[in-house]
């Protein structure tokens, strides 16, 4: 991708009003705070990669309702969810158009490294391993790790990892979620799965007893699937994880000029607005996601 410096644009009052639900920080005359520095994106378009299959962060739907945006290269398919709202806000504050591309989870890092997309906004945690190959923004969401099980599971009342001894547990392929399963004493660690919908089906069918998830995702999954619940462990009795492992951030190519401007933009979205955006995503997510 050819790169050059561009000046970020001030948004009009109309754009500020349209994005107020996303936590836009506006001055008294309605103009949004401009972002200093270069973006490094030549064509005025912010291209973003995500799975479009990880509700409530991102999912695929058949129309543009509730602020969904077209998935580039996919006819009549649209991306929606918490990540999409964050991506829209960042693009608008940069004075840029937004294009969303759908990638398999394992292909996201390569996509941003190759320049196929400018950023990953996909519920991705800035783990130390990933920091070796990507730059990450400041976190835009932090979660606790939980385990999703069937409501009638003998493990549904567990309050500690020890009480999951003997359970068959899985997690998403190539994620920190899968590695923490090893912290469960006597666990039967099942093969990792590629998507959360696949893990939901596995739990419902009895192929596994549960899967590891972030609490936001677990709340969305159980709301959409009433036969499921999730285990929220007592303090000190759950998974041990660093803040980097349980937060999510924007992934960028090493040395990207977007890092500074994006961090400045994210600093303008307060916690209450982030919670409101996530609550809205959970309410809107399709039942099959």
N, C-alpha and C positions, 0 to 999 in steps of 0.2 A: 504494500500500500504506500503510495507516495505521500509524504508528510511535509507540512510547512506550517509556519505560525499563522494563526488567525486571531483576530480580536473578538472576544466574546461580546455579544450584543445585549443591550438592555431590553427586557421584555416589555411589551405594551401593557396598559392597564387591563385590557381585555384578557390577555394571557394570564396575568396575575390573578384575576378573578376566577378564571377557569381552573387554575391550579391551587386555589386556596385550600381545598380539601387535602392537598398533599403537603401542607405545612409551609407554603411559600412565605419567606420573610420579606415583607414589603415595606417601603418607606411610606411616609405619611401621604405622599402624592400618588401612591399606587404603583410606582415603578419598583421593580425588584432589584435587589442588591446585585451589582455586576461582579463578575469574577475576574480577578486580575491574573495576568500571565497567559501563556499560550496553551492551547488545547492540543496542538499537534495533529489535528484532523483536517485534512485539506479541503474536503468537499462539503463541509458544513453538515455532515450526517454522522451521528453517533451510532455505530453498529454494535449491537449487544447480543451475546450468545447466552442461551439458557436451555434447559431440557424441555420446557413446556410440558412437563409431566411430574411435577413435584409440588402438588398443592399442600399448603395454601400459598407457597412462594411463587409458583408459576404453573400454569396448566394450559391446555389447548381447548378451545371452544369453537362453535360453528358460526358465531356472529360477533359483531363489535360492541355488544352490550356492556354496560358497566365499565366503560373506559378501556376495553380490550383494543389491541393493536394488531394489524395484519402480521402474520408470520411470513417473512420474505421467502419467496420461492415455493410457497405452499398455497395453492388456490383455495379460497374460501375457508381458510383456517386462521384463527386469531389467538393471540397470547394474552392471558390475563393473570392477575394475582398480585401479591405484595411486591415481588421483584419488578413487575411491569410498572407499577405505580412509582416505585423508586427510580426506575430507568427513565420514565417520562419526566419526572421532576428534574433529574440531573440534566437531561438533554435540553429541557426548556431553559434552565438556568444558564446553560452554556450558550444559549441562543442557537441551538442546532435541532435539526430534524432527528427522529429516532427510527431506526430499523432494527427489528428483532429477528434473530435467526435461531432455529431449533437444532440442537446438537445432542447426540448421545453424551452422557456424563463423561465418559472416558475421552471424548474428543474435544472437550471445551478448552482445556489448557493448550493443546496444540493449535486450536483455532485462533486464540489470541496471540500466541507466540509467532504464528505465521503471518499475522496481519489480516486474516480472514474476517476477524471482528476486532473492534477496538477495546471491548471490555467484556468481562464475564459478570453478569448480575444474576446469580442462579442459586442462592442459598448456599454459597460455598464458604467454608471455613478457612481462615488464613493460617493453616497449620505450618509448622516449621518446615516440613517436607515441601509443601507447595511454595513457601517463601523462597526456596532455593531457586525456583524457576520463574516466579512471578513477583510483581510488586502488588501489594494490597492496600486498599484504602483503610481508613478507620472503620470499625464495625458499624453496621447500620441495624443490627439486631443481635440480641444475645439470648440464649436458651439454656434449659436444663435437659439432660438426657433421660429418657424414660423408655419403658418397654410396652409395646402394644400387644394385647392378648384378647382372646374371646372373653365375653362377659361371664360365661359359665365355665371358664378354665379353672382348674384347681390352683393356678398361680395368680388368679385375679386379685386375691386379697393380700398378696405379698407386700411387704414394706421394706425389704432389704434384699440385697443381691444374694445373700445366703439362702433365702427362701426360694430362689429360682434354681437351686441345685437339682440336676436331673432334667431340666427343661431343654427343649430343642429350640435354639434361638438363632436368628439370622440377622443380617444387616445389608445395606446397599453395598454393591461391589465398589472397591477402591475408595472407601470412605473411612473416616475415623470411627463412625458408628460400628463398623464391622470389627475393628480391632479391639474395642472395649469389651466385647463379649468375653474375652479371655479373663476379665476380672470377676466373672461369675464362678464361684466354686462348683465343681462337678457339672459344669454345663455341657450339653451336647451341642457343639458349634456346627450349625448347618452350613451348607454352601451359600456363599453370598449371592444376592440376586440383583438384577440390573435396575429395577425400578420399584417405587413404592406401591403402585397398583399390583405388581406381581407379588409383593410381600403380603399385601392385604388378602389376596386370593389364597395364598399359601396358608395363612392363619385361619381363614374361614373354612378351608377344606380340611384342616387338621394336619397338613403336611409339616407344619412347624407349630410350636406353641406360641411364639412371639417374635417380634423384631424390634430392634433398637431404633429410636427416632428422637428428634428434637420435640419438645413439648408443644410448640406451635403446630408442627405437622401432625402430632398425635391427636391433638384436639380437633383438627380438621378431619382426620381420618375417622375418628370415632363418631363425630357428628354426622358424617356422611354414611357411616355403617353402624347402625344401632346395635348390632350384635357384638361390637368390639368395645373394649375399654382400654385404659392404659394405667400402668403402675407408676405412681409418683412416689419415689422412695423417701423414707424418713431422712431427716438431716443427718449427714455423715454416714448413711448406709447405702448410698447409691454409687454411681460410677465416679471415679476420680478422673478429672479432666481439667485442662488449663482453659483460661478464658479464650485463647486463640482457637481452641478446639470446639468451643461451644458458642462462638460468635460467628456472624457471617459478614462478609465484606466484598467490595468490588475488586475483581482480579484484573490486573493490567500487565502488559508486556513490561519487562525490565526497562527502566529508564523512561517510561511513558510520561509525556508532558501533561497528561490528564490527571496525574496523581494529586498534585497540589490543588487545582481547581475543584476536583471532586470532593476532597476532604473539606474544603471551605464550604461547599454546598451542603454536605451531610451535616456539618456543624450547625447549620441553620434549621434543621428538622428536629424539633424537640421530642422528648420521650412520649409525651401525650399524643402527639400527632402520629408517631410510629405505631403506638398501640392502637390508635383509631384505624389506621390503614390496615393493620393486621386483622383486627376484628371484622372489618368490612370484607377482606379477602376470605376469611373463614365462612362468612355468611353467604358469599356468592359462589363458592367453589361447586363445581358439578358433583353429583352424587357418585359418579364413576371414576373420580380422580382420587 
